[in-house]
Amino acid sequence: MNSSSIVRRRFLQGVAAATAVTSVRAQDDPLRFGMIGVGKRGTAHLGQLVERSDITVQAVCDIDSAARDAAQSAAQGDNPRSYSDYRELLRQSDVDAVLIATPCYLHAEMAAAALDAGKHVFCEKPLAISADQVQLVLNAARNSKAVFQIGQQSRNSPHMQDVVRQIHETGLIGTPLVIKAQRHSTPSRPGTRREGGTGQQRRFPGWYNDVKLSGDLIVENAIHNLDVCNWLTGSRPVSVYGHGKRYLPEPMPAGTVMMDGFSVEYIYRNDMHLDYSQLYLHPRALKKLPNGMWFVVYGEKGTIELDYSSWTFYDIYGDSAPVEHQAPEGIDLTEAAHNDFVRAIRENHRPVADIDVAATAALTSIMGREAIYQRRMVTWDEMGVSI
Ligand SMILES: NC(=O)c1ccc[n+]([C@@H]2O[C@H](COP(=O)([O-])OP(=O)(O)OC[C@H]3O[C@@H](n4cnc5c(N)ncnc54)[C@H](O)[C@@H]3O)[C@@H](O)[C@H]2O)c1
């Protein structure tokens, strides 16, 4: 069955099912979680969830029995049941919410099925790796009363929220016009990834370099940064052009294995322009262009320079001295994301990283990837998804 017929079938199922959210329970009963995919990221989530008194881990699911066993023992205080088939977990009426942390190509299918089954869903990014998959989950979410949250935890950062307020409520930089943003890092040795500046190398999971499973670097990885850019613009793209490929260990055309470098230029609906680049060729000691992740938002009255630790305002003509603001310390964004998910379920409202944020970020990344692969300008409209 092709993916558009799966989308259609699911949409009709969703309409027919008129989904009810899993059993009504007392407000202060712990939420009962099912974990789907307990590899590296799922285990990190699990480690935080088992520490909470407002959550119990009721079930774990993974196709890898060693991962299942490790998760069961990490959550032994909650004594979770174990499943190898996520559909079996979704049939359990004593599971209120699922956390999906499987490889990227499975997110949409699993999230849509979970919403159809009446479960609240916390799904790791990206929502999807194709436009059809985005549509699939959007349809399921529109037919469900359950809460959907995407694991784009930058949205839960009070620091980032403050900057967005400064731009769109306080008007600090006047009309925002242009964003330059980047994520540059030192090269990885073939088949390994350097993590968090610790100098440790780890092997990629098998699916990671397969662009049919991961969605490629711009979808699997840059989606966090592109989502922040979308948020900073207060808009969404209309078109994109870009170039990228695998530069090391040897040049390979885009669309074969995970790129290690690309540049993309987006035009937004409000006429803003984004120039984003991601590159794993950047020596740490390079002076003129700092490595790492940063965003610069230029406006008619001034500019904001932003990273995850601070932001600074520069008056456009230098009439006032730059003012730097440090991010509040001690905030764990994954914990903040869990808090928002629980609050949204308890209070019956949308989390900040909701289905629209998820779908917009996924489509932004997917259209950027297609522009790179097809070596042409790609438009939002040709993605064929309405959000
Ligand atoms: N939000 C973030 O900052 C962040 C950070 C890291 C990873 N992620 C995302 O989390 C997801 C998982 O990444 P990872 O590094 O943990 O990968 P991983 O390979 O370590 O873990 C994936 C797990 O899913 C399991 N799995 C595969 N197919 C399955 C199926 N059909 N049913 C059940 N389980 C299945 C695998 O056996 C594995 O244990 C990815 O989408 C990744 O992009 C997000």
The ligand as a Gaussian input file, in Angstrom:
#p B3LYP/6-31G(d) Opt

LIG

0 1
 N       14.639000      15.564000      21.578000
 C       15.926000      15.302000      21.527000
 O       16.760000      16.137000      21.898000
 C       16.404000      13.969000      21.026000
 C       17.678000      13.506000      21.362000
 C       18.096000      12.267000      20.861000
 C       17.263000      11.524000      20.043000
 N       16.024000      12.009000      19.719000
 C       15.133000      11.227000      18.851000
 O       14.735000      10.055000      19.550000
 C       14.515000       8.983000      18.644000
 C       15.311000       7.760000      19.109000
 O       16.691000       8.038000      19.043000
 P       17.761000       7.128000      19.817000
 O       19.071000       7.813000      19.725000
 O       17.196000       6.764000      21.154000
 O       17.786000       5.814000      18.897000
 P       18.054000       4.329000      19.383000
 O       18.328000       3.531000      18.151000
 O       19.069000       4.332000      20.481000
 O       16.658000       3.875000      20.030000
 C       15.546000       3.520000      19.247000
 C       14.887000       2.304000      19.901000
 O       13.677000       2.015000      19.174000
 C       13.581000       0.594000      19.086000
 N       12.681000       0.218000      17.990000
 C       12.954000       0.159000      16.659000
 N       11.871000      -0.248000      15.983000
 C       10.892000      -0.443000      16.902000
 C        9.541000      -0.882000      16.829000
 N        8.964000      -1.176000      15.655000
 N        8.839000      -0.994000      17.983000
 C        9.397000      -0.697000      19.177000
 N       10.675000      -0.290000      19.314000
 C       11.408000      -0.159000      18.191000
 C       15.012000       0.132000      18.868000
 O       15.179000      -1.243000      19.146000
 C       15.756000       1.052000      19.837000
 O       15.864000       0.472000      21.124000
 C       14.943000       9.509000      17.276000
 O       13.814000       9.898000      16.546000
 C       15.790000      10.718000      17.567000
 O       15.729000      11.695000      16.546000
 C       15.588000      13.194000      20.219000

